Amino acid sequence: MEGTQLHRVRATVALFVLATSGCTLVGSPELVSPPPSPDSFPEETPRSEPPSRGGNMVEYEQGGQTFRVLDSSYGYDERGMASWYGEQFHGRPTSSGEPFDMNRLSAAHRTLPIPSWVRVTNLSNGRSVLLRVNDRGPFADTDRRIIDVSYAAAVRLGMVEAGTASVRVEAVEPWQRRTQGNRFE
């Protein structure tokens, strides 16, 4: 009798677990959020800002390579690969000292002054987005990768699943200088 009763208790617990987990798997709105749409992450308007106190050194070393920070963002236009970063770095300080927010439109670049504004265009689907560069990177595959974009930017560019995309990165006005100084006419 005890064995049969124990079997019934186990069966009841198993059915309860299956029933309650089934609700979660179906997509209860309180427990499972829908995938974000590109419009979930609004663009900001580029604005003039003073150079960041962090990240604007003349040059720096990372992974045995030396990188020279550009004096200005004026005229920067390059094609290469973009990758994205998100949850693993969320809340950590960026090179500018600001906390990284994976849900804001931002980017990491090895040589542009911080902050800078860029338009990144995914060359495979034509999607583009304005991003504020406030961090340094990417430092993996430096021969091909030219920019790391936030998760929000990756959603807007349609590159989350692939992880990388062929892009064009163009600096936009207001042009940023590495140090406080001469203004652009």
N, C-alpha and C positions, 0 to 999 in steps of 0.2 A: 504494500500500500504506500509506503514512504517513497519508493522509487517512482510510482505513478504520479504521486502528488508533486515530487520534485520535478518530474518531467513536465507537468502542467504549468508549474511556476516558471520554468525556463522557457516554455513555449509562449506563455503570456508576456514575459519580459521581451522575448525576441519579437513578437508581434508589435508590442508597444514601440520598441526601437525602430522597427521598419516603418511603422505608421508615421511616427514623428519625423523621421529622417526623410521620408517620402515628401513631406510638405516642403522641406527645405530644398530638396532637389528639384521640385517642380518650379520653384522660383518665388517663394513668399517675398513680397516687396519689402518687408521689414528686414529680412535676413540676406537677400541676394540683390545687389544693385545691378541695374542693366549696364552693359558696356557703354562707355562715354561716347557721345557723338563729337565730331570735330568742333561743333559750335559750342560745346560745353566750356571751352577755354577761349575767352575773348582776347583779341589782340589789344595791346596798349598802343598809345600814340607815342612815337619817338620824341624824346624831350632832351634838351641840353642839361647836362649834369657835370659837376666837377669831377676830375679824375679820381678814381678810388685811391685811398691811401694804401691799399693792399693790392698786389698783383701787377703793379705798373713799374717794376724794376726794369733797368736797361736790358738785362739778360738774366736768365736763371737756368739751372741744371735740373733735369729730371731723367731718371733712368739712364744715366751716363751720356745723355745728349744735352747740348746747350741750345737754348732758344733765345732769340733776340726779339724783344717786344717792339712793335712798330711805333714810330713817333706819332703817327696819325692813322686814323681809319680812312682818310680821304683816298679814293680811288681803288680801294681793295675790292677785287673781283676774282674769284677762284672757283674752279670745279674740282670735285673729288668726292670722297665718300663721307657720309654722315653716319654716326651711330647715336644711340640714345642711352640715357641713364635715368634711373628712377628711384624706386623704393629703397634700395640699398644705401643711397646717399641722402635720402629725404631728411631734412633737419640738420644735416651737417653743415659746417661753415664752408662757403665758397671762397675762392681766392680774394674776392672783394670784402670778405668778412660777413656778408649776409648769409642767413641760413638758406640752404638749397630747398626749394619748394618744387617738387616734381609736377605739381598741378598749375604752375605758372609757365608762361612762354619765355624760356630763357635758354642760354647756350654757354658752352665752354669752348674757348678757342685758345690756341697756343700763343699767338702773337698779336692779336688785336688789342688796342688799349681797353682798359676796363673802367667804366662801362662803354660799350659801343652798341650801335644798333645795326642789325643786318637783316636783309631779306634772304631767306633760304627757300630755294625752289627744288622740289623733288623732280628730277629730270625724266623719270619714268611715267609719272601721272600728271605733271603740270601743277600740282598743288604748291602753294607758297605761303609763307607766314613771316611776319616781322618778329624778330627776337632781340632781346636785350642780352648781350654778352656780359656775364658777371663772374665767370669762372675760367680756370685754365684747364686745358685738355684738348683733344684726346691724347693719351700717351701710349695707346696700343696701336699697332699697325700704322706708325707715323708716316710711312711713305705714301699711304693711300688716304687715310682718314684725315679730314681737315677740320671737322667740327663735331662736337657732341651736343645733342639737343635734349631738352628735358622731355619727360614722358608726355606732357601736354603737347609739346611741339611735335613729337613723333606721331601722336594721334592726328593732329591737324595735317601733317605731311603724308599720312597713310603709310607709315613705315614700322609700326609697332611689331607686327608679326614677323617681318623679314629681319628686323634688328638693324639693318643698314640700308642706305639708299644712295644712289648717285645723285649729287646735288650741285647746285650753283649757289655760292655764298657771295652776296654783294653788300658792301657797307652802304648805309643810307645816312642822309642828313638827320640830325645835326652831326657833323663830323666830330670825332672825339680825338683829343690829344692825350698822349701818355702822361704829360705833365701840364700843370697850369701854365699858360703862356699865350703866345700869339693866337689870335682868333682868325678864322677863315672869313674872307670877304664874301 
